[in-house]
Amino acid sequence: MENGQEGQPRMAHAHAHRSDAYAQKLVGKTDSIQEKAKQKTPGVDEEKKDKGPAGGYDRTPIPSVPPGYTIKFTFHRATRLPMADINSMSSDPYIVAVLKTSLSKRHRQDPDMCWRTRTIRRNTSPEWNSEWIVANVPAHGFELKLRIYDEDPCDHDDRLGNVHLHVGDINENWEGLREKAYDIKKRMGSKRAYLIRGCAAMFNRNIHMSGQLVMSAQVLGKSEGESGGRTYTVGPCQWSQHLSPMIGRLAGTKDPAKDEKKESYNFQANQMQLAGPVPERLYHRYVEFKPFVAGMFQSQSIRGRILNHTLHHQHSRVYNYDRTTVYGSFPSPSKDMTLQLLDLLHYDQGGRIYTYVLTLDGQWRFTETGKEFGIDLLSKHTMHSNVNIYIAFSGEFFIRRLKNPGKQAEDQETHPPADVGGGPPDGKPPKDPAYYQLFIDNDSGTYRPNAALLPLLSEFMHRNLPGLKITTLDCNGDKDQLNKLKEEQRERKKAEGGGKAFVQGDAGSISSSDEEELDAVAGQPKRRGKLAKVGHNLAEPKDKILSWAQGDKEREEREEEDDMAAAARAG
């Protein structure tokens, strides 16, 4: 699509659109090659050539482009969605928005900008009123793909339909889109969901088959900064807390808040959107420490595709959205946002250590790390990144409470390891960020983050977590100190640990006996462990791979045919 009147979307001829795309890619690739030849990133010492595995810090600069515009997208509501659940005759809808622009990526594998709304329960005419503010949208406009899904944690999420729009030239005087309704394309929707709605429409004239999505888009002004070479999320700072589906194995166990005599088995995964931009130099590629790793990340070869699919599935399982998922949002970084982080981390209770990944768009994902249970496959950071080839940073972190928030952190006792009064384990934690210190490192063999960039990470975290004291440590240069601190955390966990938690294994591998133990606790029969499942899939993988590839190919072809058909009608 292109503009008709200024800023208003209309369809364009498919051939012209595709030629423009090819030309843009060619220009972007030429610019990228020239930039690599002319520029070197300052502030980081030139790496020595060695025989180490490829990957880690990538010096590729962001293309030099004038600043773009900051746009606020608002996803208001949808009407007449299909019914994906035959039992409730309703759906649990949410939107996944994917934003694309003409800006060249540093590498083609860099993920597109993406945003997920919260889920509205049992409603075929949901109201989200969810905002997404994005900076550096270029003057040439943008393409926005909105996919509406029905959340179904027991099965795959059914797609309820799509809305695609393309907006051409924009500027500070662009009138924008004000609660504009778009017809939802049923072609890519779940046939089962539309069949249920069709059957309901036969018996009720008030039920219609065609739905609409209502959204707005508004230019807030020129984006800040001197470079507009990449888009990024300004806000809001959404967060979510996820409980693993394995909780279902333990049906009947009670939350300790309700009955402290009962042990609580719980796997908690967390996501927090930090306000961008992420510093440009925080840019790391996976490390090819084994021959199969490249195939796994790039989904090449039969073995690589199976592992890639398995890790995507594991990410979905750990960051699972269901009725227990807790959502929240802050307009911008604040002390309240820092307190929310501390609450997700359980303050300084239990000596916990967390594994994290920071994505290129500033999404911080983390779970607790420990040796109690191993439910991870191959690499904890690979899972957190959802097998992304490029990320900003990764490692581990933990929280400590200071005895006196007015003193320098290095000159006083902390909990752990000391028993500092006024908080855990005997009292409630103080609700003031000034009492807490975040230790964060670059301990990740998967992406091997550059230690010279830790100050940039610290600066970014300080900007997003006001009031919190932040200390960065290099897993190699500060190895002895870091090992001592983490050992103190583990000792405190042993001393204070009461309830159990399902956490990621330090070794980054899975034990089939762990899953059997969980099944035994839940009173369910033994089942094949994750590695055993992978081995089983490797034995006869051809049909599975062909099925996955064919399904993806068919969906892409249907979407392209749909867009081309719309373009032909407009022409």
C-alpha positions as CSV (number, residue, x, y, z in Angstrom):
1,M,0.0,0.0,0.0
2,E,1.0,3.7,-0.4
3,N,-0.4,7.1,0.4
4,G,-3.4,8.5,-1.3
5,Q,-4.1,11.8,0.5
6,E,-1.2,12.8,2.8
7,G,-0.5,10.0,5.3
8,Q,-3.7,8.0,4.4
9,P,-3.0,4.4,3.5
10,R,-4.1,2.9,0.2
11,M,-3.0,0.0,-1.9
12,A,-0.2,0.2,-4.4
13,H,0.7,-2.0,-7.4
14,A,2.6,-5.1,-6.2
15,H,5.4,-4.9,-8.8
16,A,6.3,-1.3,-7.9
17,H,6.3,-2.1,-4.2
18,R,8.6,-5.1,-4.7
19,S,11.0,-3.2,-6.9
20,D,11.3,-0.5,-4.3
21,A,12.0,-3.1,-1.7
22,Y,14.8,-4.7,-3.7
23,A,16.3,-1.3,-4.5
24,Q,16.2,-0.3,-0.8
25,K,17.9,-3.6,0.2
26,L,20.7,-3.0,-2.5
27,V,21.3,0.6,-1.3
28,G,21.3,-0.5,2.3
29,K,23.8,-3.3,1.7
30,T,26.1,-0.9,-0.3
31,D,25.9,1.7,2.6
32,S,26.7,-1.1,5.1
33,I,29.8,-2.2,3.2
34,Q,31.0,1.4,2.9
35,E,30.4,2.1,6.6
36,K,32.4,-1.0,7.6
37,A,35.3,0.1,5.4
38,K,35.4,3.7,6.7
39,Q,34.4,3.4,10.4
40,K,35.6,1.7,13.5
41,T,33.7,1.8,16.8
42,P,35.6,3.9,19.3
43,G,36.0,3.1,23.0
44,V,36.8,-0.7,22.7
45,D,40.4,-1.9,22.2
46,E,41.1,-3.7,18.9
47,E,40.6,-7.4,19.4
48,K,43.6,-9.6,18.7
49,K,43.2,-12.2,16.0
50,D,43.0,-15.6,17.6
51,K,41.8,-19.1,16.9
52,G,38.7,-18.7,19.1
53,P,35.2,-19.5,17.8
54,A,33.4,-16.9,15.7
55,G,30.9,-14.7,17.4
56,G,30.7,-12.4,20.4
57,Y,31.0,-8.6,20.1
58,D,30.1,-7.3,16.6
59,R,31.5,-3.9,15.6
60,T,29.0,-3.3,12.7
61,P,27.8,0.3,13.1
62,I,24.2,1.5,12.8
63,P,23.8,3.3,9.4
64,S,24.1,7.1,9.6
65,V,20.6,8.5,9.0
66,P,18.9,11.7,10.2
67,P,16.5,11.3,13.2
68,G,13.0,10.2,12.3
69,Y,9.7,10.7,14.1
70,T,8.3,9.4,17.3
71,I,4.9,7.7,16.8
72,K,2.4,6.6,19.3
73,F,0.3,3.6,18.2
74,T,-2.8,2.8,20.2
75,F,-4.6,-0.5,19.7
76,H,-8.1,0.3,21.0
77,R,-10.4,-2.6,20.4
78,A,-11.7,-5.3,18.1
79,T,-15.3,-6.3,17.3
80,R,-16.9,-9.5,16.2
81,L,-13.9,-11.8,16.6
82,P,-14.4,-15.5,16.0
83,M,-15.0,-17.9,18.9
84,A,-11.9,-20.1,19.4
85,D,-13.2,-21.9,22.5
86,I,-16.2,-24.0,21.9
87,N,-16.8,-24.5,25.6
88,S,-17.1,-20.8,26.5
89,M,-18.2,-19.8,23.0
90,S,-15.7,-17.0,23.2
91,S,-12.0,-16.2,22.8
92,D,-9.0,-14.9,24.9
93,P,-7.7,-12.4,22.3
94,Y,-4.4,-10.4,22.2
95,I,-2.5,-8.6,19.4
96,V,1.1,-9.1,18.2
97,A,2.2,-6.0,16.3
98,V,5.2,-6.1,14.0
99,L,6.6,-2.8,12.7
100,K,8.8,-2.6,9.6
101,T,10.4,0.5,8.0
102,S,12.8,1.3,5.1
103,L,15.7,1.6,7.5
104,S,18.5,-0.8,6.8
105,K,19.4,-3.3,9.5
106,R,23.0,-4.0,10.6
107,H,22.4,-7.6,9.7
108,R,19.4,-9.1,8.0
109,Q,18.9,-11.5,11.0
110,D,18.2,-8.6,13.3
111,P,14.6,-9.1,14.6
112,D,11.8,-6.7,13.6
113,M,10.2,-4.4,16.1
114,C,7.5,-6.3,18.0
115,W,4.9,-5.5,20.6
116,R,2.4,-7.7,22.4
117,T,-0.8,-6.5,24.2
118,R,-2.2,-8.1,27.3
119,T,-4.8,-10.8,26.9
120,I,-8.5,-10.0,27.4
121,R,-10.4,-13.0,28.8
122,R,-13.5,-14.5,27.3
123,N,-14.4,-11.6,25.0
124,T,-15.0,-11.5,21.2
125,S,-15.2,-7.7,21.3
126,P,-12.2,-6.9,23.5
127,E,-10.9,-3.4,24.5
128,W,-7.1,-3.2,25.0
129,N,-6.4,0.5,24.7
130,S,-2.8,-0.5,24.6
131,E,-0.1,2.1,23.6
132,W,3.2,1.5,21.9
133,I,5.6,4.5,21.4
134,V,8.3,4.0,18.8
135,A,11.1,6.4,18.0
136,N,13.0,7.1,14.7
137,V,10.2,6.0,12.3
138,P,11.6,7.4,9.0
139,A,9.8,10.0,6.9
140,H,9.2,7.4,4.2
141,G,6.6,5.8,6.5
142,F,6.1,2.3,7.9
143,E,4.4,-1.0,7.5
144,L,2.5,-2.4,10.4
145,K,1.3,-6.0,10.6
146,L,-1.2,-6.8,13.3
147,R,-2.0,-10.4,14.1
148,I,-4.8,-11.2,16.5
149,Y,-4.5,-14.5,18.4
150,D,-6.5,-16.5,20.9
151,E,-4.4,-17.4,23.9
152,D,-4.5,-21.2,24.5
153,P,-1.8,-22.4,26.9
154,C,-2.9,-26.0,26.5
155,D,-2.5,-25.9,22.8
156,H,-1.0,-23.6,20.1
157,D,-2.6,-20.1,20.0
158,D,-5.1,-19.9,17.2
159,R,-4.8,-16.9,14.9
160,L,-8.1,-15.0,14.7
161,G,-7.1,-12.8,11.7
162,N,-4.7,-10.1,10.4
163,V,-4.7,-6.4,9.7
164,H,-1.9,-5.0,7.5
165,L,-1.4,-1.3,6.8
166,H,1.2,0.7,5.0
167,V,1.6,4.4,5.6
168,G,3.7,6.5,3.2
169,D,5.4,9.8,3.8
170,I,5.0,11.2,7.3
171,N,6.1,14.5,8.9
172,E,5.3,16.6,12.0
173,N,2.1,17.8,10.4
174,W,0.9,14.3,9.5
175,E,-2.8,14.1,10.6
176,G,-2.3,10.5,11.7
177,L,-5.0,7.8,12.2
178,R,-7.7,8.5,14.7
179,E,-9.6,5.4,15.9
180,K,-9.7,4.1,12.4
181,A,-11.4,0.7,11.8
182,Y,-9.8,-1.9,9.6
183,D,-11.5,-5.1,8.4
184,I,-9.9,-8.2,9.8
185,K,-8.7,-10.6,7.2
186,K,-10.1,-14.0,7.8
187,R,-7.9,-15.8,5.3
188,M,-5.2,-16.5,7.8
189,G,-7.5,-17.1,10.7
190,S,-8.3,-20.4,12.4
191,K,-10.8,-22.4,10.4
192,R,-12.0,-24.0,13.5
193,A,-12.7,-20.6,15.2
194,Y,-14.6,-19.3,12.2
195,L,-16.5,-22.5,11.9
196,I,-17.8,-22.1,15.5
197,R,-18.8,-18.5,14.8
198,G,-20.5,-19.5,11.5
199,C,-22.5,-22.1,13.3
200,A,-23.5,-19.5,16.0
201,A,-24.5,-17.0,13.2
202,M,-26.9,-19.6,11.8
203,F,-29.0,-19.4,15.0
204,N,-28.5,-15.8,15.8
205,R,-28.9,-12.9,13.3
206,N,-27.0,-10.5,15.6
207,I,-23.8,-12.5,15.2
208,H,-21.8,-11.4,12.2
209,M,-18.8,-13.1,10.5
210,S,-16.7,-10.1,9.6
211,G,-14.8,-8.3,12.4
212,Q,-12.9,-5.0,12.7
213,L,-9.8,-3.8,14.5
214,V,-9.8,-0.1,15.7
215,M,-6.4,1.6,16.2
216,S,-4.8,5.1,16.1
217,A,-1.4,6.4,15.2
218,Q,-0.1,9.9,16.1
219,V,3.2,11.7,15.5
220,L,4.6,13.1,18.7
221,G,7.4,15.0,17.1
222,K,11.0,14.6,16.0
223,S,12.9,11.8,17.8
224,E,15.7,12.7,20.2
225,G,19.3,12.2,19.4
226,E,21.6,12.8,16.4
227,S,21.1,9.4,14.6
228,G,18.0,7.9,13.2
229,G,19.5,4.7,11.9
230,R,17.3,2.4,13.9
231,T,13.8,2.4,15.5
232,Y,13.4,1.6,19.2
233,T,10.7,1.4,21.9
234,V,10.4,4.5,24.0
235,G,7.6,3.1,26.1
236,P,5.5,2.2,28.0
237,C,7.7,0.0,30.2
238,Q,5.6,-3.1,30.3
239,W,6.5,-6.1,32.5
240,S,5.0,-9.5,32.9
241,Q,5.5,-12.4,35.3
242,H,5.1,-15.9,33.9
243,L,4.6,-19.3,35.6
244,S,5.7,-22.4,33.9
245,P,3.1,-24.9,32.6
246,M,4.8,-27.5,34.8
247,I,2.8,-26.0,37.6
248,G,-0.1,-28.0,36.1
249,R,1.8,-31.2,37.1
250,L,1.4,-30.1,40.7
251,A,-2.3,-29.6,40.8
252,G,-3.5,-29.5,44.4
253,T,-0.5,-27.8,45.9
254,K,-1.2,-24.5,47.6
255,D,0.5,-21.2,47.5
256,P,2.6,-20.6,50.7
257,A,0.8,-17.3,51.2
258,K,-2.4,-19.2,51.7
259,D,-1.0,-22.1,53.6
260,E,2.6,-21.8,54.8
261,K,2.7,-25.5,55.8
262,K,2.6,-26.5,52.1
263,E,5.7,-26.4,49.9
264,S,5.2,-24.3,46.8
265,Y,6.7,-25.6,43.5
266,N,7.0,-22.6,41.1
267,F,9.0,-21.6,38.1
268,Q,8.9,-17.9,37.6
269,A,10.0,-16.2,34.4
270,N,10.0,-12.4,34.0
271,Q,10.1,-9.9,31.2
272,M,10.5,-6.1,31.5
273,Q,10.6,-3.6,28.6
274,L,13.2,-1.0,29.3
275,A,13.1,2.5,27.7
276,G,15.3,2.7,24.7
277,P,17.5,3.3,23.0
278,V,19.9,0.5,24.0
279,P,23.5,1.8,23.5
280,E,24.6,1.2,19.9
281,R,27.7,-0.8,20.9
282,L,25.8,-3.3,22.9
283,Y,25.6,-5.7,19.9
284,H,26.6,-9.4,20.2
285,R,26.3,-12.5,18.0
286,Y,26.1,-16.1,19.2
287,V,29.4,-17.9,19.6
288,E,30.0,-20.9,17.4
289,F,31.6,-23.0,20.1
290,K,30.4,-26.2,18.6
291,P,29.9,-27.2,14.9
292,F,26.2,-27.7,15.3
293,V,25.6,-24.2,16.9
294,A,25.4,-22.2,13.6
295,G,22.9,-24.7,12.2
296,M,20.8,-24.4,15.4
297,F,20.7,-20.6,15.4
298,Q,20.1,-20.3,11.6
299,S,17.8,-23.3,11.4
300,Q,20.0,-25.0,8.8
301,S,20.4,-28.8,8.4
302,I,17.9,-31.3,9.8
303,R,19.6,-31.4,13.2
304,G,19.8,-27.6,13.4
305,R,16.1,-27.2,12.5
306,I,15.0,-29.7,15.2
307,L,17.1,-28.0,17.9
308,N,15.9,-24.6,16.7
309,H,12.3,-25.7,16.9
310,T,12.8,-27.3,20.3
311,L,14.4,-24.2,21.8
312,H,11.6,-22.0,20.4
313,H,9.1,-24.3,22.0
314,Q,11.0,-24.2,25.3
315,H,11.0,-20.4,25.2
316,S,7.3,-20.4,24.7
317,R,6.9,-22.9,27.5
318,V,8.9,-20.9,30.0
319,Y,7.5,-17.5,29.0
320,N,4.1,-19.0,28.8
321,Y,1.0,-16.7,28.8
322,D,-2.0,-18.0,30.7
323,R,-4.5,-17.0,33.3
324,T,-1.8,-16.9,36.0
325,T,0.4,-14.4,34.0
326,V,0.6,-11.0,35.9
327,Y,0.9,-7.8,33.8
328,G,1.9,-4.3,34.6
329,S,3.1,-1.1,32.9
330,F,4.9,2.2,33.7
331,P,4.8,5.2,31.4
332,S,8.5,5.7,31.8
333,P,11.4,4.6,34.2
334,S,10.7,5.6,37.8
335,K,11.4,4.5,41.4
336,D,8.0,2.6,41.3
337,M,9.4,0.7,38.3
338,T,12.5,-0.1,40.3
339,L,10.4,-1.4,43.2
340,Q,8.5,-3.6,40.8
341,L,11.7,-5.1,39.6
342,L,12.8,-5.7,43.2
343,D,9.4,-7.4,43.9
344,L,9.9,-9.7,40.9
345,L,13.3,-10.6,42.3
346,H,11.9,-11.1,45.8
347,Y,14.2,-8.4,47.1
348,D,17.2,-9.9,48.9
349,Q,15.4,-13.0,50.0
350,G,17.0,-16.4,49.6
351,G,20.3,-15.5,47.9
352,R,18.9,-15.9,44.4
353,I,21.0,-15.6,41.3
354,Y,19.3,-14.8,37.9
355,T,20.2,-15.5,34.3
356,Y,19.3,-12.7,31.9
357,V,19.3,-11.6,28.3
358,L,18.8,-8.0,27.0
359,T,17.4,-7.8,23.5
360,L,18.3,-5.2,20.9
361,D,15.0,-3.4,21.6
362,G,15.6,-3.3,25.4
363,Q,13.4,-6.2,26.6
364,W,15.0,-7.7,29.7
365,R,14.2,-11.4,30.2
366,F,15.4,-13.3,33.3
367,T,14.8,-16.4,35.5
368,E,16.4,-17.7,38.6
369,T,19.5,-19.9,38.1
370,G,20.3,-22.8,40.3
371,K,21.2,-26.5,40.5
372,E,18.0,-27.8,42.1
373,F,16.4,-28.7,38.8
374,G,17.6,-28.8,35.2
375,I,14.8,-28.0,32.8
376,D,17.0,-26.2,30.2
377,L,18.2,-27.5,26.9
378,L,21.8,-26.8,25.7
379,S,21.9,-23.1,26.8
380,K,19.9,-21.0,29.2
381,H,20.8,-17.8,27.3
382,T,19.8,-19.4,24.0
383,M,16.4,-20.1,25.4
384,H,16.0,-16.6,26.9
385,S,16.9,-15.0,23.6
386,N,14.4,-17.2,21.7
387,V,17.3,-18.4,19.6
388,N,18.0,-14.8,18.3
389,I,21.2,-14.5,16.4
390,Y,22.0,-11.0,17.7
391,I,21.2,-9.6,21.2
392,A,22.5,-6.6,23.2
393,F,23.9,-8.3,26.3
394,S,23.6,-11.4,28.5
395,G,24.9,-12.8,31.8
396,E,23.8,-13.2,35.4
397,F,22.9,-10.9,38.2
398,F,21.8,-10.9,41.9
399,I,20.5,-8.4,44.5
400,R,22.0,-7.5,47.9
401,R,20.5,-5.3,50.7
402,L,22.7,-2.6,52.3
403,K,22.8,-1.9,56.0
404,N,22.9,1.8,55.5
405,P,21.7,3.3,52.2
406,G,23.5,6.6,52.9
407,K,26.9,5.0,52.8
408,Q,29.1,3.8,50.0
409,A,28.1,0.2,49.2
410,E,31.7,-1.0,49.4
411,D,32.2,0.2,53.0
412,Q,29.4,-1.7,54.7
413,E,27.8,-5.0,55.4
414,T,25.2,-6.4,53.0
415,H,22.6,-9.2,53.1
416,P,23.7,-11.7,51.9
417,P,26.2,-12.7,53.3
418,A,25.7,-11.0,56.7
419,D,22.6,-11.0,58.8
420,V,21.6,-7.4,58.4
421,G,18.6,-6.3,60.5
422,G,15.6,-4.5,59.1
423,G,14.7,-7.0,56.4
424,P,14.9,-10.7,55.4
425,P,15.2,-13.4,56.6
426,D,13.5,-12.3,59.8
427,G,11.6,-9.2,58.6
428,K,9.9,-7.6,55.6
429,P,12.2,-6.0,53.0
430,P,12.4,-2.2,53.0
431,K,10.5,-0.6,50.1
432,D,13.2,1.8,49.1
433,P,15.5,1.2,46.1
434,A,18.3,3.0,47.9
435,Y,18.7,0.0,50.2
436,Y,19.6,-2.3,47.3
437,Q,22.6,-3.1,45.1
438,L,22.4,-4.9,41.8
439,F,25.5,-6.9,40.8
440,I,25.4,-7.7,37.1
441,D,28.0,-9.5,34.9
442,N,28.7,-10.8,31.4
443,D,28.8,-14.5,32.3
444,S,27.4,-16.0,29.1
445,G,29.4,-18.4,26.9
446,T,26.5,-18.3,24.3
447,Y,27.1,-14.7,23.3
448,R,30.4,-13.9,25.1
449,P,29.6,-10.2,25.8
450,N,32.6,-7.8,25.7
451,A,33.7,-6.8,29.2
452,A,34.8,-3.3,27.9
453,L,31.1,-2.6,27.3
454,L,30.0,-3.2,30.9
455,P,30.1,0.6,31.7
456,L,27.6,1.2,28.9
457,L,25.4,-1.5,30.3
458,S,25.6,0.1,33.7
459,E,24.7,3.5,32.3
460,F,21.7,2.0,30.5
461,M,20.5,0.2,33.7
462,H,20.9,3.3,35.8
463,R,18.8,5.3,33.4
464,N,16.0,2.7,33.6
465,L,16.2,1.8,37.3
466,P,16.5,5.0,39.2
467,G,17.5,4.8,42.9
468,L,19.2,1.4,42.5
469,K,22.9,1.0,43.1
470,I,24.5,-0.9,40.2
471,T,27.8,-2.7,40.1
472,T,29.2,-4.5,37.0
473,L,31.7,-7.3,37.1
474,D,33.6,-9.1,34.4
475,C,33.3,-12.9,34.5
476,N,37.0,-13.1,33.6
477,G,38.8,-10.1,34.9
478,D,36.8,-10.2,38.2
479,K,36.6,-13.9,38.3
480,D,37.8,-14.5,41.9
481,Q,35.6,-11.7,43.3
482,L,32.6,-12.9,41.3
483,N,33.0,-16.5,42.3
484,K,33.2,-15.5,46.0
485,L,30.1,-13.3,45.8
486,K,28.1,-16.0,44.0
487,E,29.2,-18.7,46.5
488,E,28.0,-16.5,49.3
489,Q,24.6,-16.2,47.5
490,R,24.4,-20.0,47.2
491,E,25.3,-20.5,50.9
492,R,22.6,-18.0,51.9
493,K,20.1,-19.8,49.7
494,K,20.8,-23.1,51.5
495,A,20.4,-21.4,54.9
496,E,17.2,-19.5,54.0
497,G,15.6,-21.8,51.4
498,G,12.3,-23.2,52.5
499,G,10.0,-23.7,49.5
500,K,11.4,-25.1,46.3
501,A,11.5,-23.4,42.9
502,F,11.9,-24.8,39.5
503,V,14.9,-22.9,38.1
504,Q,17.3,-23.1,35.3
505,G,20.3,-25.5,35.7
506,D,23.7,-23.9,35.9
507,A,25.1,-26.5,33.5
508,G,22.7,-25.4,30.8
509,S,21.6,-29.0,30.2
510,I,18.6,-31.2,31.0
511,S,18.3,-34.3,33.1
512,S,15.5,-36.7,32.2
513,S,15.3,-37.9,35.8
514,D,14.3,-34.3,36.8
515,E,11.2,-34.5,34.8
516,E,10.5,-38.0,36.0
517,E,10.8,-36.7,39.6
518,L,8.3,-33.9,38.9
519,D,5.9,-36.4,37.3
520,A,6.2,-38.6,40.4
521,V,5.4,-35.7,42.7
522,A,2.3,-34.9,40.6
523,G,1.3,-38.6,40.5
524,Q,1.7,-38.8,36.7
525,P,3.4,-41.6,34.7
526,K,7.0,-41.2,33.7
527,R,7.5,-39.5,30.4
528,R,10.4,-39.1,28.0
529,G,12.9,-36.4,29.0
530,K,13.6,-33.4,26.7
531,L,16.9,-34.7,25.4
532,A,15.4,-38.1,24.9
533,K,12.6,-36.4,22.9
534,V,15.2,-34.7,20.8
535,G,17.0,-38.0,20.2
536,H,13.8,-39.6,19.3
537,N,13.1,-36.8,16.8
538,L,16.5,-37.1,15.3
539,A,15.9,-40.8,14.6
540,E,13.1,-40.0,12.1
541,P,13.3,-36.2,11.5
542,K,12.5,-35.9,7.8
543,D,8.7,-35.9,8.1
544,K,8.7,-33.5,11.0
545,I,11.0,-31.0,9.2
546,L,9.0,-31.2,6.0
547,S,5.8,-30.6,8.0
548,W,7.2,-27.5,9.8
549,A,8.7,-26.1,6.7
550,Q,5.6,-26.8,4.5
551,G,3.4,-25.2,7.2
552,D,5.5,-22.0,7.3
553,K,5.7,-21.8,3.6
554,E,2.0,-22.2,3.1
555,R,1.2,-19.5,5.6
556,E,3.7,-17.1,3.9
557,E,2.3,-17.9,0.5
558,R,-1.3,-17.3,1.6
559,E,-0.4,-13.9,3.2
560,E,1.5,-12.9,0.0
561,E,-1.4,-13.9,-2.2
562,D,-3.8,-12.0,0.0
563,D,-1.8,-8.8,-0.2
564,M,-1.3,-9.2,-3.9
565,A,-5.1,-9.8,-4.4
566,A,-5.8,-6.6,-2.4
567,A,-3.3,-4.7,-4.5
568,A,-4.9,-5.9,-7.7
569,R,-8.4,-4.9,-6.5
570,A,-7.1,-1.4,-5.6
571,G,-5.4,-1.1,-9.0
